[in-house]
Amino acid sequence: MTRLKLTSTVLGTPDPHGLAVFYQKLLGWPIRTDEPEWVTLRPEDGSAGLSFQLETEHTPPVWPAGREDQQMQLHLDIEVGDLPTAVALATGAGATVAEYQPQNGVRVCFDPAGHPFCLWTRG
């Protein structure tokens, strides 16, 4: 049987390097590849990371989206130990906090390219 391994989630952005630096600040992962149209972050343990691909016509999703809005195709869930501290780290790195928050213990944010991601805690 052929072995399959997920190596990365790819986010489209008009600024691959800038978005990679944002997630590097958030996650602490090193940049592994840094080309004008493609940048990768990988954790030290070699597990699946994030990649950033140049999309000059990138249209950020709307969240929460209406019927005619650009839909969110995916989002990242990032578990954190302390939600207020993680939100401060994310906003300090360039994220914005979504106006609509669906539940306690989760904060929906947008990265600099407009991709939604969730910071969440157990409990």
Salt bridges, closest charged atoms under 4 A:
ASP34 OD2 - HIS17 ND1 2.84
GLU44 OE1 - ARG32 NH2 3.70
ASP77 OD1 - HIS75 NE2 3.04
GLU79 OE2 - ARG122 NE 2.83
